[in-house]
């Protein structure tokens, strides 16, 4: 799932080299922390959070397919 988030956000960001994703897993739940450049935060979040909601939906679907739960947090 880390690679999925890096791929999607890397394509959206103006500074894809500054996209960092850390993944931790506990009890079947995967927590992903996304760190992007300050200039890209607005673009990644999108109007009314639509872009990040879509990314979270994709990550959630991938996690469900693996029998896990996933949480994506933007820092």
Secondary structure, DSSP 8 states (H G I E B T S, - for coil): -HHHHHHHHHHH-S-GGG-EEEEEEETTEEEEEEE--GGGHHHHH-GGGHHHHHHHHHHHHHHHHTT-EEEEEE-
